């Protein structure tokens, strides 16, 4: 199994070469919007296999698989300009008129997020490392959550953040005690990086046998988070 911790550390080191990124807080925000798009696209591709009628809320030219997944694809000034002039302006406004709930979530994430990186070649290097992670793999999701929370703990000790993230072992034990079942609604109104919701999905998906079951599960998992950084990683 790949060492996701090393992947994330490598990405942070790559970002240090970019003059536009200053400090861990900006590096986390930068990783946050990138990861949110990759997670969305990974899940979109899974949902497309399960439901012939499913369509991603993200326009095809802006989907991760279109512009970011190819290691020899868009790079340099063209990549930076695409992100600054096409990707961000479109995603910041996409949910306003569509009414699509997933589109609204994307819009809420990007309206409070920035692209700090200025070197398109460096951006490509970060994207290529991120493509080594499969967010449809539950183990990869859990490991990344742990890494993200460890970064925030470092920021807390420096006095930059005053937030608390529940350790994974506690979310897992609480989920086991609550024992949510397929068809029941799970709500976390301050879900942060989605630790409780992720555990609930993994717990309930043992009962999922059909595409209809999966849609029922997806419909009944609900969470909200006001701050853009943890929201990106739900």
N, CA, C and O of each residue as an XYZ file, in Angstrom:
936
protein
N       0.840     -1.205      0.000
C       0.000      0.000      0.000
C       0.877      1.257      0.000
O       1.886      1.308      0.703
N       0.503      2.249     -0.769
C       1.271      3.481     -0.870
C       1.313      4.199      0.481
O       0.417      4.030      1.309
N       2.355      4.998      0.696
C       2.473      5.795      1.906
C       1.896      7.173      1.620
O       2.571      8.035      1.058
N       0.624      7.373      2.016
C      -0.059      8.631      1.705
C       0.576      9.791      2.463
O       0.606     10.921      1.977
N       1.081      9.500      3.660
C       1.758     10.542      4.416
C       2.922     11.133      3.641
O       3.125     12.347      3.638
N       3.689     10.266      2.983
C       4.817     10.750      2.188
C       4.347     11.535      0.968
O       4.987     12.508      0.568
N       3.222     11.111      0.373
C       2.678     11.826     -0.776
C       2.321     13.258     -0.387
O       2.663     14.209     -1.090
N       1.623     13.397      0.750
C       1.210     14.729      1.204
C       2.418     15.584      1.560
O       2.462     16.766      1.216
N       3.396     15.001      2.242
C       4.604     15.761      2.599
C       5.353     16.202      1.352
O       5.874     17.316      1.292
N       5.405     15.319      0.354
C       6.058     15.673     -0.903
C       5.347     16.847     -1.561
O       5.992     17.757     -2.082
N       3.999     16.826     -1.538
C       3.243     17.935     -2.118
C       3.532     19.242     -1.395
O       3.692     20.286     -2.028
N       3.598     19.186     -0.074
C       3.902     20.399      0.689
C       5.291     20.934      0.334
O       5.484     22.142      0.197
N       6.250     20.023      0.188
C       7.605     20.446     -0.174
C       7.636     21.054     -1.570
O       8.356     22.024     -1.810
N       6.856     20.488     -2.495
C       6.776     21.050     -3.844
C       6.205     22.465     -3.787
O       6.688     23.361     -4.481
N       5.177     22.666     -2.959
C       4.538     23.981     -2.857
C       5.497     25.041     -2.319
O       5.363     26.223     -2.637
N       6.453     24.623     -1.511
C       7.407     25.586     -0.953
C       8.259     26.237     -2.042
O       8.851     27.292     -1.817
N       8.325     25.618     -3.214
C       9.086     26.186     -4.334
C       8.316     27.307     -5.032
O       8.892     28.062     -5.815
N       7.011     27.416     -4.748
C       6.165     28.385     -5.429
C       6.104     29.674     -4.616
O       5.757     29.663     -3.435
N       6.446     30.779     -5.266
C       6.506     32.071     -4.569
C       5.144     32.557     -4.101
O       5.067     33.442     -3.249
N       4.063     31.991     -4.645
C       2.738     32.465     -4.275
C       2.193     31.873     -2.991
O       1.209     32.375     -2.449
N       2.822     30.802     -2.491
C       2.320     30.106     -1.302
C       3.202     30.435     -0.117
O       4.421     30.275     -0.175
N       2.579     30.899      0.967
C       3.330     31.298      2.149
C       2.720     30.666      3.398
O       1.632     31.055      3.822
N       3.412     29.697      3.984
C       2.983     29.112      5.251
C       2.061     27.920      5.103
O       1.483     27.686      4.042
N       1.933     27.163      6.199
C       1.139     25.931      6.200
C      -0.337     26.186      5.965
O      -1.003     25.372      5.324
N      -0.867     27.292      6.465
C      -2.295     27.560      6.299
C      -2.653     27.665      4.816
O      -3.666     27.118      4.381
N      -1.829     28.364      4.044
C      -2.097     28.482      2.611
C      -1.870     27.152      1.901
O      -2.576     26.833      0.944
N      -0.889     26.372      2.362
C      -0.658     25.075      1.744
C      -1.850     24.147      1.976
O      -2.228     23.390      1.081
N      -2.441     24.200      3.168
C      -3.621     23.387      3.460
C      -4.791     23.803      2.581
O      -5.499     22.956      2.036
N      -4.993     25.123      2.442
C      -6.096     25.607      1.606
C      -5.884     25.193      0.156
O      -6.832     24.797     -0.523
N      -4.644     25.283     -0.323
C      -4.330     24.892     -1.689
C      -4.628     23.410     -1.912
O      -5.274     23.034     -2.890
N      -4.144     22.571     -0.983
C      -4.437     21.139     -1.080
C      -5.935     20.888     -0.969
O      -6.469     19.981     -1.608
N      -6.610     21.699     -0.152
C      -8.036     21.488      0.105
C      -8.880     21.563     -1.158
O      -9.694     20.677     -1.416
N      -8.688     22.628     -1.954
C      -9.548     22.739     -3.147
C      -9.172     21.698     -4.196
O     -10.037     21.205     -4.920
N      -7.889     21.362     -4.281
C      -7.479     20.332     -5.231
C      -8.070     18.972     -4.849
O      -8.614     18.251     -5.686
N      -7.948     18.651     -3.580
C      -8.452     17.361     -3.100
C      -9.965     17.288     -3.230
O     -10.510     16.238     -3.570
N     -10.652     18.402     -2.960
C     -12.111     18.386     -3.061
C     -12.552     18.056     -4.481
O     -13.518     17.316     -4.669
N     -11.856     18.597     -5.487
C     -12.208     18.313     -6.881
C     -11.895     16.879     -7.256
O     -12.655     16.244     -7.986
N     -10.771     16.363     -6.755
C     -10.431     14.970     -7.081
C     -11.405     14.005     -6.407
O     -11.837     13.027     -7.018
N     -11.751     14.279     -5.151
C     -12.726     13.428     -4.457
C     -14.049     13.440     -5.218
O     -14.649     12.391     -5.451
N     -14.498     14.634     -5.604
C     -15.762     14.751     -6.329
C     -15.725     13.941     -7.622
O     -16.684     13.244     -7.953
N     -14.612     14.037     -8.350
C     -14.525     13.330     -9.624
C     -14.419     11.818     -9.414
O     -15.006     11.047    -10.173
N     -13.679     11.393     -8.398
C     -13.613      9.959     -8.089
C     -15.004      9.415     -7.783
O     -15.386      8.349     -8.266
N     -15.760     10.164     -6.973
C     -17.115      9.712     -6.611
C     -18.061      9.800     -7.808
O     -18.925      8.941     -7.988
N     -17.894     10.845     -8.627
C     -18.728     10.960     -9.833
C     -18.557      9.729    -10.721
O     -19.537      9.183    -11.228
N     -17.322      9.300    -10.906
C     -17.069      8.143    -11.766
C     -17.676      6.868    -11.175
O     -18.147      5.999    -11.909
N     -17.661      6.764     -9.845
C     -18.294      5.618     -9.192
C     -19.812      5.668     -9.383
O     -20.435      4.655     -9.700
N     -20.401      6.845     -9.190
C     -21.847      6.998     -9.338
C     -22.298      6.787    -10.782
O     -23.394      6.280    -11.023
N     -21.459      7.172    -11.738
C     -21.791      6.961    -13.144
C     -21.887      5.480    -13.486
O     -22.663      5.084    -14.356
N     -21.088      4.660    -12.791
C     -21.155      3.217    -13.005
C     -22.405      2.610    -12.384
O     -22.948      1.626    -12.887
N     -22.859      3.213    -11.279
C     -24.012      2.680    -10.559
C     -25.344      3.183    -11.115
O     -26.366      2.510    -10.984
N     -25.334      4.357    -11.731
C     -26.584      4.975    -12.187
C     -26.377      5.572    -13.579
O     -25.649      6.554    -13.733
N     -27.012      4.985    -14.585
C     -26.858      5.453    -15.963
C     -27.366      6.876    -16.158
O     -26.975      7.552    -17.109
N     -28.236      7.331    -15.262
C     -28.828      8.666    -15.397
C     -28.064      9.743    -14.630
O     -28.423     10.920    -14.671
N     -27.004      9.325    -13.929
C     -26.265     10.305    -13.128
C     -25.337     11.139    -14.018
O     -24.667     10.612    -14.907
N     -25.314     12.451    -13.760
C     -24.416     13.357    -14.468
C     -23.741     14.269    -13.446
O     -24.401     14.810    -12.559
N     -22.464     14.431    -13.569
C     -21.722     15.294    -12.653
C     -22.210     16.732    -12.752
O     -22.520     17.200    -13.847
N     -22.285     17.446    -11.621
C     -22.659     18.859    -11.665
C     -21.544     19.739    -12.233
O     -21.787     20.881    -12.625
N     -20.327     19.205    -12.275
C     -19.191     19.970    -12.784
C     -19.132     19.835    -14.304
O     -19.122     18.713    -14.813
N     -19.093     20.947    -15.044
C     -18.996     20.862    -16.511
C     -17.799     20.020    -16.939
O     -16.751     20.055    -16.295
N     -17.953     19.275    -18.009
C     -16.915     18.343    -18.463
C     -15.529     18.971    -18.575
O     -14.564     18.350    -18.129
N     -15.372     20.179    -19.152
C     -14.023     20.753    -19.267
C     -13.369     21.040    -17.918
O     -12.149     21.189    -17.845
N     -14.168     21.120    -16.840
C     -13.631     21.457    -15.522
C     -13.493     20.238    -14.612
O     -13.007     20.363    -13.488
N     -13.911     19.073    -15.076
C     -13.791     17.858    -14.275
C     -12.324     17.470    -14.133
O     -11.537     17.630    -15.066
N     -11.969     16.965    -12.972
C     -10.585     16.582    -12.681
C     -10.009     15.683    -13.772
O      -8.870     15.870    -14.200
N     -10.801     14.706    -14.220
C     -10.313     13.730    -15.209
C      -9.936     14.400    -16.523
O      -9.127     13.874    -17.287
N     -10.539     15.588    -16.786
C     -10.310     16.270    -18.060
C      -9.007     17.062    -18.074
O      -8.264     17.019    -19.054
N      -8.725     17.789    -16.982
C      -7.589     18.710    -17.012
C      -6.452     18.363    -16.056
O      -5.342     18.871    -16.212
N      -6.712     17.503    -15.067
C      -5.703     17.258    -14.036
C      -5.151     15.834    -14.021
O      -4.038     15.617    -13.542
N      -5.898     14.864    -14.532
C      -5.537     13.453    -14.359
C      -4.373     13.004    -15.238
O      -3.661     12.063    -14.885
N      -4.175     13.656    -16.364
C      -3.111     13.267    -17.289
C      -1.789     13.879    -16.827
O      -1.644     15.101    -16.807
N      -0.832     13.040    -16.460
C       0.438     13.527    -15.911
C       1.233     14.354    -16.922
O       2.102     15.138    -16.539
N       0.937     14.180    -18.203
C       1.629     14.953    -19.239
C       0.679     15.952    -19.910
O       0.913     16.403    -21.031
N      -0.386     16.280    -19.197
C      -1.382     17.193    -19.748
C      -1.036     18.651    -19.524
O       0.133     19.036    -19.514
N      -2.066     19.450    -19.347
C      -1.942     20.900    -19.197
C      -0.914     21.255    -18.121
O      -0.935     20.682    -17.031
N      -0.010     22.202    -18.423
C       1.019     22.599    -17.467
C       1.471     24.024    -17.766
O       0.974     24.655    -18.699
N       2.414     24.530    -16.975
C       2.982     25.856    -17.201
C       1.959     26.975    -17.115
O       0.977     26.878    -16.379
N       2.195     28.039    -17.874
C       1.307     29.204    -17.839
C      -0.116     28.844    -18.258
O      -1.079     29.425    -17.757
N      -0.250     27.886    -19.177
C      -1.587     27.496    -19.641
C      -2.397     26.891    -18.504
O      -3.596     27.148    -18.393
N      -1.761     26.099    -17.666
C      -2.454     25.490    -16.527
C      -2.825     26.548    -15.500
O      -3.951     26.563    -15.002
N      -1.886     27.435    -15.179
C      -2.176     28.495    -14.207
C      -3.319     29.385    -14.694
O      -4.214     29.721    -13.919
N      -3.295     29.765    -15.960
C      -4.349     30.622    -16.503
C      -5.695     29.905    -16.521
O      -6.730     30.518    -16.258
N      -5.684     28.609    -16.830
C      -6.925     27.831    -16.815
C      -7.549     27.844    -15.419
O      -8.754     28.048    -15.276
N      -6.735     27.629    -14.403
C      -7.241     27.597    -13.026
C      -7.775     28.968    -12.610
O      -8.871     29.070    -12.057
N      -7.005     30.016    -12.876
C      -7.369     31.355    -12.414
C      -8.505     31.989    -13.221
O      -9.326     32.723    -12.671
N      -8.550     31.706    -14.520
C      -9.480     32.413    -15.398
C     -10.702     31.592    -15.808
O     -11.708     32.158    -16.235
N     -10.629     30.283    -15.686
C     -11.760     29.440    -16.072
C     -12.305     28.615    -14.913
O     -13.498     28.665    -14.614
N     -11.426     27.854    -14.262
C     -11.872     26.932    -13.215
C     -12.523     27.658    -12.043
O     -13.681     27.400    -11.716
N     -11.787     28.560    -11.416
C     -12.304     29.235    -10.226
C     -13.513     30.121    -10.533
O     -14.515     30.022     -9.825
N     -13.466     30.988    -11.561
C     -14.643     31.835    -11.831
C     -15.909     31.026    -12.087
O     -16.989     31.417    -11.644
N     -15.792     29.905    -12.795
C     -16.981     29.097    -13.100
C     -17.498     28.382    -11.861
O     -18.700     28.401    -11.593
N     -16.605     27.750    -11.100
C     -17.043     26.978     -9.940
C     -17.575     27.874     -8.819
O     -18.412     27.440     -8.028
N     -17.100     29.111     -8.744
C     -17.588     30.031     -7.719
C     -19.029     30.463     -7.978
O     -19.687     30.987     -7.079
N     -19.518     30.253     -9.181
C     -20.868     30.704     -9.540
C     -21.788     29.579    -10.005
O     -22.955     29.833    -10.303
N     -21.299     28.354    -10.075
C     -22.054     27.291    -10.729
C     -23.324     26.882     -9.996
O     -24.268     26.411    -10.631
N     -23.375     27.050     -8.663
C     -24.531     26.566     -7.927
C     -25.649     27.571     -7.757
O     -26.709     27.236     -7.228
N     -25.429     28.793     -8.195
C     -26.375     29.862     -7.923
C     -27.720     29.631     -8.603
O     -28.771     29.835     -7.995
N     -27.687     29.209     -9.860
C     -28.934     29.085    -10.610
C     -29.331     27.641    -10.913
O     -30.463     27.389    -11.325
N     -28.419     26.693    -10.716
C     -28.697     25.321    -11.141
C     -29.682     24.602    -10.222
O     -30.494     23.800    -10.684
N     -29.611     24.891     -8.917
C     -30.463     24.184     -7.962
C     -29.953     22.803     -7.613
O     -30.496     22.159     -6.716
N     -28.909     22.325     -8.307
C     -28.316     21.022     -8.021
C     -27.550     21.096     -6.699
O     -26.681     21.949     -6.526
N     -27.881     20.190     -5.761
C     -27.290     20.272     -4.423
C     -25.779     20.108     -4.457
O     -25.061     20.806     -3.741
N     -25.292     19.189     -5.286
C     -23.844     18.986     -5.374
C     -23.162     20.206     -5.997
O     -22.047     20.558     -5.613
N     -23.823     20.842     -6.948
C     -23.280     22.057     -7.547
C     -23.201     23.173     -6.512
O     -22.236     23.937     -6.483
N     -24.209     23.260     -5.676
C     -24.226     24.289     -4.632
C     -23.085     24.064     -3.638
O     -22.458     25.022     -3.186
N     -22.816     22.807     -3.299
C     -21.708     22.492     -2.395
C     -20.380     22.936     -2.998
O     -19.551     23.538     -2.315
N     -20.182     22.633     -4.285
C     -18.950     23.036     -4.958
C     -18.828     24.559     -4.949
O     -17.759     25.104     -4.677
N     -19.922     25.229     -5.246
C     -19.908     26.697     -5.256
C     -19.573     27.258     -3.879
O     -18.819     28.225     -3.770
N     -20.124     26.662     -2.837
C     -19.864     27.134     -1.470
C     -18.403     26.944     -1.092
O     -17.826     27.779     -0.396
N     -17.802     25.846     -1.549
C     -16.385     25.604     -1.272
C     -15.508     26.638     -1.969
O     -14.605     27.205     -1.354
N     -15.773     26.883     -3.245
C     -14.865     27.715     -4.035
C     -15.072     29.209     -3.833
O     -14.175     29.998     -4.129
N     -16.231     29.609     -3.337
C     -16.413     31.044     -3.121
C     -15.577     31.536     -1.941
O     -15.335     32.736     -1.816
N     -15.129     30.615     -1.068
C     -14.299     31.013      0.068
C     -12.889     30.471     -0.009
O     -12.206     30.390      1.012
N     -12.428     30.092     -1.213
C     -11.124     29.462     -1.387
C     -10.320     30.205     -2.440
O     -10.880     30.839     -3.334
N      -8.995     30.119     -2.324
C      -8.112     30.820     -3.259
C      -7.099     29.866     -3.873
O      -6.724     28.861     -3.270
N      -6.665     30.199     -5.082
C      -5.516     29.523     -5.664
C      -4.304     30.420     -5.445
O      -4.208     31.496     -6.035
N      -3.377     29.976     -4.594
C      -2.214     30.790     -4.278
C      -1.030     30.524     -5.205
O      -0.164     31.386     -5.357
N      -0.980     29.349     -5.825
C       0.184     28.976     -6.613
C       0.249     29.761     -7.921
O      -0.769     29.979     -8.577
N       1.448     30.177     -8.287
C       1.648     31.026     -9.463
C       2.431     30.322    -10.561
O       2.419     30.768    -11.708
N       3.109     29.235    -10.232
C       3.928     28.526    -11.201
C       3.181     27.292    -11.699
O       2.969     26.341    -10.947
N       2.783     27.314    -12.972
C       1.987     26.223    -13.513
C       2.709     24.888    -13.552
O       2.078     23.838    -13.431
N       4.031     24.916    -13.720
C       4.808     23.674    -13.723
C       4.805     23.043    -12.335
O       4.710     21.823    -12.202
N       4.910     23.876    -11.305
C       4.857     23.378     -9.933
C       3.464     22.844     -9.611
O       3.326     21.829     -8.927
N       2.439     23.525    -10.101
C       1.068     23.043     -9.907
C       0.924     21.640    -10.500
O       0.332     20.758     -9.877
N       1.462     21.435    -11.696
C       1.379     20.125    -12.339
C       2.046     19.047    -11.489
O       1.541     17.928    -11.400
N       3.174     19.376    -10.865
C       3.867     18.407    -10.015
C       2.996     18.005     -8.824
O       2.954     16.835     -8.443
N       2.301     18.987     -8.241
C       1.411     18.697     -7.112
C       0.238     17.826     -7.564
O      -0.125     16.868     -6.881
N      -0.350     18.156     -8.711
C      -1.472     17.377     -9.236
C      -1.065     15.927     -9.479
O      -1.812     15.002     -9.159
N       0.120     15.736    -10.047
C       0.566     14.381    -10.358
C       0.737     13.531     -9.098
O       0.421     12.342     -9.107
N       1.232     14.131     -8.019
C       1.344     13.384     -6.760
C      -0.034     13.061     -6.202
O      -0.257     11.972     -5.673
N      -0.956     14.010     -6.322
C      -2.304     13.793     -5.801
C      -3.011     12.670     -6.555
O      -3.857     11.979     -5.987
N      -2.676     12.488     -7.807
C      -3.297     11.433     -8.600
C      -2.893     10.030     -8.145
O      -3.452      9.039     -8.616
N      -1.932      9.943     -7.237
C      -1.536      8.645     -6.693
C      -2.512      8.155     -5.614
O      -2.428      7.011     -5.167
N      -3.435      9.028     -5.203
C      -4.405      8.665     -4.159
C      -5.754      8.358     -4.785
O      -6.229      9.106     -5.639
N      -6.373      7.262     -4.366
C      -7.702      6.872     -4.846
C      -8.710      7.142     -3.737
O      -8.741      6.422     -2.739
N      -9.533      8.170     -3.902
C     -10.476      8.527     -2.849
C     -11.741      7.681     -2.866
O     -12.645      7.908     -2.062
N     -11.819      6.710     -3.770
C     -12.870      5.701     -3.663
C     -12.409      4.537     -2.789
O     -13.181      3.624     -2.495
N     -11.150      4.581     -2.382
C     -10.589      3.586     -1.471
C     -10.759      4.109     -0.044
O     -10.183      5.138      0.308
N     -11.536      3.418      0.772
C     -11.865      3.920      2.108
C     -10.622      4.078      2.970
O     -10.552      4.988      3.796
N      -9.635      3.195      2.785
C      -8.413      3.295      3.577
C      -7.656      4.568      3.235
O      -7.124      5.232      4.124
N      -7.603      4.916      1.939
C      -6.946      6.157      1.529
C      -7.639      7.366      2.149
O      -6.976      8.302      2.595
N      -8.988      7.348      2.180
C      -9.733      8.470      2.759
C      -9.419      8.628      4.237
O      -9.188      9.742      4.708
N      -9.409      7.513      4.977
C      -9.140      7.583      6.418
C      -7.722      8.079      6.685
O      -7.516      8.913      7.567
N      -6.741      7.574      5.930
C      -5.365      7.974      6.140
C      -5.185      9.453      5.857
O      -4.480     10.147      6.590
N      -5.826      9.945      4.785
C      -5.677     11.364      4.494
C      -6.288     12.217      5.597
O      -5.711     13.236      5.979
N      -7.448     11.817      6.115
C      -8.067     12.562      7.203
C      -7.141     12.672      8.396
O      -7.039     13.734      9.010
N      -6.458     11.570      8.733
C      -5.517     11.585      9.850
C      -4.367     12.552      9.591
O      -3.948     13.283     10.488
N      -3.857     12.551      8.356
C      -2.734     13.425      8.000
C      -3.156     14.885      8.071
O      -2.440     15.725      8.615
N      -4.333     15.178      7.512
C      -4.845     16.549      7.528
C      -4.997     17.061      8.958
O      -4.637     18.198      9.265
N      -5.533     16.210      9.821
C      -5.753     16.631     11.195
C      -4.437     16.814     11.935
O      -4.348     17.667     12.819
N      -3.411     16.034     11.598
C      -2.108     16.211     12.240
C      -1.488     17.550     11.833
O      -0.823     18.197     12.641
N      -1.705     17.966     10.579
C      -1.219     19.274     10.129
C      -1.909     20.386     10.922
O      -1.271     21.351     11.344
N      -3.228     20.234     11.118
C      -3.955     21.254     11.869
C      -3.517     21.309     13.330
O      -3.514     22.380     13.937
N      -3.149     20.166     13.893
C      -2.657     20.170     15.277
C      -1.366     20.981     15.373
O      -1.144     21.691     16.354
N      -0.515     20.871     14.345
C       0.706     21.677     14.323
C       0.368     23.159     14.267
O       1.017     23.977     14.920
N      -0.655     23.503     13.483
C      -1.070     24.906     13.397
C      -1.649     25.386     14.723
O      -1.429     26.529     15.125
N      -2.389     24.512     15.399
C      -2.958     24.873     16.700
C      -1.858     25.213     17.696
O      -1.956     26.190     18.437
N      -0.816     24.399     17.704
C       0.266     24.616     18.659
C       1.005     25.919     18.383
O       1.638     26.492     19.270
N       0.911     26.380     17.129
C       1.529     27.662     16.773
C       0.581     28.827     16.989
O       0.944     29.977     16.744
N      -0.638     28.537     17.448
C      -1.592     29.597     17.752
C      -2.373     30.104     16.567
O      -3.023     31.146     16.655
N      -2.323     29.382     15.445
C      -2.999     29.866     14.245
C      -4.437     29.388     14.124
O      -5.246     30.044     13.468
N      -4.775     28.263     14.740
C      -6.117     27.704     14.644
C      -6.577     27.308     16.036
O      -5.772     26.922     16.883
N      -7.887     27.409     16.265
C      -8.439     26.995     17.544
C      -9.549     25.984     17.348
O     -10.629     26.125     17.922
N      -9.294     24.966     16.542
C     -10.323     24.003     16.191
C      -9.980     22.633     16.758
O      -8.813     22.319     16.991
N     -11.011     21.819     16.977
C     -10.804     20.472     17.498
C     -11.307     19.451     16.497
O     -12.437     19.552     16.018
N     -10.480     18.471     16.180
C     -10.853     17.401     15.265
C     -10.837     16.074     16.003
O      -9.821     15.670     16.570
N     -11.971     15.411     15.986
C     -12.142     14.187     16.756
C     -11.265     13.069     16.206
O     -11.312     12.793     15.007
N     -10.464     12.417     17.050
C      -9.622     11.307     16.588
C     -10.454     10.211     15.937
O     -11.580      9.942     16.356
N      -9.896      9.584     14.914
C     -10.622      8.577     14.135
C     -11.132      7.430     14.997
O     -12.231      6.922     14.770
N     -10.339      7.019     15.986
C     -10.769      5.899     16.824
C     -12.069      6.225     17.558
O     -12.914      5.352     17.754
N     -12.225      7.493     17.964
C     -13.438      7.899     18.687
C     -14.638      7.926     17.742
O     -15.722      7.475     18.110
N     -14.455      8.450     16.528
C     -15.584      8.468     15.577
C     -16.027      7.047     15.238
O     -17.220      6.789     15.081
N     -15.079      6.135     15.125
C     -15.427      4.749     14.804
C     -16.195      4.090     15.941
O     -17.169      3.376     15.704
N     -15.756      4.330     17.188
C     -16.427      3.708     18.340
C     -17.830      4.264     18.513
O     -18.765      3.519     18.807
N     -17.984      5.601     18.328
C     -19.298      6.222     18.466
C     -20.252      5.720     17.388
O     -21.442      5.529     17.640
N     -19.717      5.508     16.179
C     -20.555      4.987     15.097
C     -21.020      3.572     15.415
O     -22.176      3.221     15.179
N     -20.116      2.766     15.950
C     -20.488      1.397     16.320
C     -21.588      1.405     17.385
O     -22.513      0.595     17.331
N     -21.483      2.317     18.347
C     -22.485      2.391     19.422
C     -23.835      2.848     18.872
O     -24.875      2.286     19.215
N     -23.811      3.880     18.009
C     -25.062      4.398     17.444
C     -25.686      3.411     16.454
O     -26.909      3.327     16.336
N     -24.828      2.664     15.742
C     -25.279      1.621     14.815
C     -26.315      2.133     13.810
O     -27.426      1.607     13.754
N     -25.962      3.164     13.008
C     -26.917      3.652     11.989
C     -27.195      2.566     10.957
O     -26.312      1.783     10.609
N     -28.441      2.530     10.471
C     -28.860      1.495      9.526
C     -29.275      2.115      8.201
O     -29.596      3.302      8.133
N     -29.265      1.319      7.168
C     -29.690      1.771      5.843
C     -31.135      2.262      5.907
O     -32.013      1.558      6.406
N     -31.378      3.469      5.400
C     -32.711      4.064      5.442
C     -32.853      5.108      6.528
O     -33.773      5.925      6.489
N     -31.945      5.092      7.506
C     -31.968      6.110      8.554
C     -31.137      7.319      8.111
O     -30.176      7.181      7.354
N     -31.520      8.502      8.592
C     -30.806      9.732      8.248
C     -29.696      9.988      9.257
O     -29.912      9.925     10.467
N     -28.499     10.279      8.740
C     -27.360     10.642      9.581
C     -27.026     12.101      9.303
O     -26.772     12.475      8.159
N     -27.027     12.929     10.352
C     -26.746     14.358     10.209
C     -25.639     14.775     11.160
O     -25.688     14.482     12.355
N     -24.636     15.465     10.619
C     -23.607     16.108     11.435
C     -23.582     17.583     11.039
O     -23.056     17.915      9.977
N     -24.141     18.485     11.869
C     -24.273     19.893     11.493
C     -22.978     20.691     11.575
O     -22.936     21.838     11.131
N     -21.921     20.105     12.134
C     -20.602     20.763     12.166
C     -19.568     19.686     11.869
O     -18.803     19.277     12.741
N     -19.564     19.237     10.615
C     -18.898     17.972     10.293
C     -17.405     18.080     10.018
O     -16.741     17.058      9.850
N     -16.857     19.299      9.969
C     -15.415     19.417      9.767
C     -14.970     18.675      8.525
O     -15.492     18.921      7.437
N     -14.000     17.758      8.671
C     -13.501     16.979      7.538
C     -14.362     15.763      7.243
O     -14.016     14.957      6.379
N     -15.476     15.617      7.944
C     -16.411     14.533      7.639
C     -16.069     13.210      8.283
O     -16.478     12.162      7.784
N     -15.326     13.229      9.386
C     -14.921     11.989     10.035
C     -16.090     11.125     10.474
O     -16.103      9.922     10.212
N     -17.074     11.724     11.139
C     -18.242     10.968     11.585
C     -19.042     10.454     10.388
O     -19.498      9.311     10.385
N     -19.210     11.302      9.374
C     -19.998     10.903      8.207
C     -19.316      9.777      7.441
O     -19.980      8.860      6.958
N     -18.000      9.844      7.329
C     -17.262      8.782      6.645
C     -17.431      7.456      7.374
O     -17.657      6.421      6.748
N     -17.322      7.492      8.704
C     -17.505      6.269      9.487
C     -18.928      5.730      9.326
O     -19.132      4.519      9.239
N     -19.908      6.632      9.285
C     -21.294      6.202      9.118
C     -21.494      5.524      7.769
O     -22.158      4.491      7.684
N     -20.919      6.103      6.712
C     -21.045      5.508      5.381
C     -20.410      4.119      5.356
O     -21.001      3.171      4.838
N     -19.197      4.001      5.920
C     -18.515      2.707      5.915
C     -19.296      1.671      6.722
O     -19.311      0.489      6.380
N     -19.943      2.125      7.792
C     -20.728      1.222      8.638
C     -21.985      0.741      7.910
O     -22.308     -0.447      7.926
N     -22.687      1.680      7.274
C     -23.971      1.357      6.639
C     -23.779      0.598      5.331
O     -24.623     -0.219      4.960
N     -22.685      0.858      4.634
C     -22.520      0.268      3.300
C     -22.417     -1.257      3.339
O     -22.495     -1.906      2.296
N     -22.244     -1.834      4.531
C     -22.278     -3.295      4.669
C     -23.655     -3.842      4.282
O     -23.784     -5.001      3.888
N     -24.684     -2.988      4.402
C     -26.047     -3.408      4.056
C     -26.387     -3.129      2.591
O     -27.426     -3.570      2.101
N     -25.514     -2.396      1.892
C     -25.804     -1.990      0.517
C     -25.592     -3.170     -0.435
O     -24.504     -3.742     -0.508
N     -26.659     -3.520     -1.163
C     -26.606     -4.657     -2.084
C     -26.889     -4.241     -3.535
O     -26.443     -4.907     -4.469
N     -27.628     -3.144     -3.721
C     -28.054     -2.744     -5.062
C     -27.764     -1.260     -5.285
O     -27.406     -0.534     -4.357
N     -27.929     -0.825     -6.544
C     -27.763      0.596     -6.862
C     -28.786      1.448     -6.113
O     -28.478      2.566     -5.701
N     -30.005      0.925     -5.934
C     -31.032      1.653     -5.187
C     -30.620      1.826     -3.731
O     -30.860      2.873     -3.130
N     -29.996      0.788     -3.167
C     -29.508      0.882     -1.787
C     -28.462      1.979     -1.674
O     -28.453      2.746     -0.711
N     -27.570      2.047     -2.676
C     -26.517      3.057     -2.647
C     -27.107      4.457     -2.723
O     -26.655      5.358     -2.018
N     -28.105      4.647     -3.566
C     -28.751      5.956     -3.679
C     -29.453      6.338     -2.383
O     -29.456      7.504     -1.988
N     -30.047      5.349     -1.728
C     -30.710      5.611     -0.445
C     -29.689      6.030      0.601
O     -29.934      6.950      1.382
N     -28.548      5.357      0.617
C     -27.485      5.718      1.553
C     -27.008      7.138      1.294
O     -26.909      7.942      2.220
N     -26.710      7.451      0.024
C     -26.217      8.789     -0.317
C     -27.217      9.881      0.059
O     -26.830     10.963      0.500
N     -28.490      9.593     -0.117
C     -29.552     10.567      0.172
C     -29.637     10.890      1.655
O     -29.993     12.008      2.030
N     -29.311      9.917      2.500
C     -29.539     10.062      3.936
C     -28.297     10.422      4.742
O     -28.354     10.458      5.972
N     -27.178     10.688      4.077
C     -25.973     11.156      4.766
C     -25.871     12.658      4.560
O     -25.694     13.123      3.434
N     -25.981     13.415      5.641
C     -26.032     14.876      5.528
C     -25.072     15.529      6.510
O     -24.916     15.078      7.645
N     -24.431     16.604      6.050
C     -23.524     17.345      6.920
C     -23.333     18.751      6.400
O     -23.566     19.028      5.223
N     -22.911     19.629      7.278
C     -22.609     21.003      6.870
C     -21.400     21.489      7.652
O     -21.128     21.032      8.763
N     -20.682     22.427      7.045
C     -19.497     23.012      7.680
C     -19.326     24.420      7.131
O     -19.282     24.613      5.916
N     -19.229     25.403      8.017
C     -19.184     26.791      7.598
C     -17.817     27.215      7.080
O     -17.733     28.075      6.203
N     -16.739     26.626      7.607
C     -15.405     27.082      7.237
C     -14.924     26.360      5.981
O     -15.090     25.145      5.869
N     -14.327     27.092      5.029
C     -13.977     26.493      3.736
C     -12.895     25.429      3.794
O     -12.958     24.481      3.012
N     -11.899     25.530      4.679
C     -10.806     24.567      4.664
C     -11.271     23.153      5.006
O     -11.054     22.245      4.204
N     -11.906     22.925      6.167
C     -12.390     21.576      6.412
C     -13.505     21.179      5.467
O     -13.650     20.003      5.134
N     -14.296     22.154      5.031
C     -15.398     21.862      4.111
C     -14.901     21.244      2.818
O     -15.562     20.378      2.246
N     -13.732     21.687      2.353
C     -13.167     21.143      1.114
C     -12.956     19.644      1.218
O     -13.000     18.942      0.208
N     -12.727     19.144      2.424
C     -12.290     17.759      2.584
C     -13.370     16.850      3.103
O     -13.069     15.739      3.540
N     -14.627     17.275      3.074
C     -15.691     16.457      3.632
C     -15.884     15.194      2.805
O     -16.744     14.373      3.124
